[in-house]
């Protein structure tokens, strides 16, 4: 799934290509109506047609196209979506689901193998940002904020970090990589983190995401940038999808397990497991029947 580095790469690629251009239409392919979130194609086409793109932004894993009427076109790539900038006469793209033509003759082509991606137009961008936790690469994401995110939570640390309401933009790849750098096991209870562990995790998240952006995202399967090219981060991962291979740090064998329903990759030497926090034992209740007989 495209995560923060992949979506940020696409945002940076598309900005110079589409800012100042006007959208001239919308064509959604047969069988891809789920893309529209229940809105009739004509209604969304009318909202987009004639609008100038003033800026391209990102919130978590969402691509944001700020339009000249104050509204925003929001694109979520979901698991296998890709938004590509193509000349109008370019060869057809595989798994093409929608085309958004621009006034300079170019097109934004949305491809999606699984057909989980979505388009929507919102009048207030808070309709999107209010769903999300803090952005990891902003000044708002401090060690104290991360400590607040995990405080008191019994859920596995990985599950908490994957929750977009807690931290925006993190997904399976970069959580596994961040936990490795921080030396934390993915199943450790989130609320058990000590201050120094939160500090390590905060630094690891920032480092991992910046590396992902520098390498233009990870293309393990479906991700491509705005020009249809693969990223390179998959060549630099430390644990993700390296099951059975030696750890580059200690030589131990990378393990795979499932945490919160997600495949998780970790090094048992660099990320030792620890026991979950025990809940206080309740005092046993007296047997009401036995009391009555007494």
C-alpha positions, 0 to 999 in steps of 0.5 A, a space after each residue: 500500500 502506498 504510505 507517506 513516502 510514496 504519496 509524498 513522492 507523487 505529490 512532489 512529482 505532480 506539483 510542477 506538472 499540474 499546478 496552474 492547469 485546469 481540469 476539463 473533465 472526468 471519465 470513470 471506466 465501467 466497473 470502477 464506480 466504487 471509486 466515486 464513493 456513491 456520488 454520481 459521475 456527472 456530479 463529480 465531473 461538474 465539480 471538477 470541470 473548469 477548476 484550476 489546480 492551485 496547489 498539490 498537497 498531502 495529508 497522511 496517505 491522501 493526495 490533495 488537489 486545492 482548487 481555485 473555488 476553495 474546494 479540494 479534490 481528494 485522492 486516496 490510493 488505498 492498496 494498489 492505486 497510482 496516479 500518473 501524469 501522461 500525454 493524451 496520446 500515450 499508450 493505454 495504462 494497465 488497470 486504468 480506472 479513471 482519466 482526468 484530462 487537463 487543459 494542456 492536453 495531458 491527463 491524470 490517469 488513475 490505475 488500480 488493480 484492486 479497485 479500492 482507491 477513492 475520489 471525493 471533492 470536499 468544501 472544507 479540507 478539515 473533512 479529511 484532516 480531522 480523521 487523522 493524527 499528527 503528521 510525522 514530519 512536521 513540528 507538531 509531531 514531537 516526542 511528547 505527542 508520540 508519548 501521548 499517542 501511546 500512553 495507557 494503551 494495551 494494544 500492540 505498539 504496531 497496531 497503534 502506529 498503524 491507526 491513522 487516527 493516532 499517527 498519519 501516514 504510517 503503514 506496514 513497511 515503515 512501521 516495521 522499519 521504524 520499530 527495528 531502528 528503535 529496537 522495539 518488538 512490534 507486539 510490545 504493549 504501546 502503553 509500556 514504552 518508557 520515555 527513552 523508548 519513545 524518544 528512540 521511536 520518534 527519531 526512528 519514525 522520522 529517519 525511516 520516512 525521510 529515507 523512504 522519500 529520498 529513495 522515492 518510495 518502495 515498489 515491492 509490487 504495485 507502487 509507481 510514481 507519477 511517471 509510472 516508474 518504480 521507487 527504490 526503497 525496497 532495496 534498502 529495507 532492514 527487516 520488511 519482507 526479509 524473513 529468514 535472511 540475516 540481520 545486517 546489524 547482528 547477524 540474527 535471522 529475521 522473523 515474521 509474525 502476525 500482529 493485529 492481523 498484519 504481517 510483521 517482520 523483526 529481528 529477535 536479537 535487536 528487538 527482544 520481546 517482553 511480557 505484556 503488562 499484567 492487569 491487576 487481579 480482581 478479588 475473587 467474587 464469593 459464590 452467591 449460592 454457597 453464601 445462601 446455604 451458609 
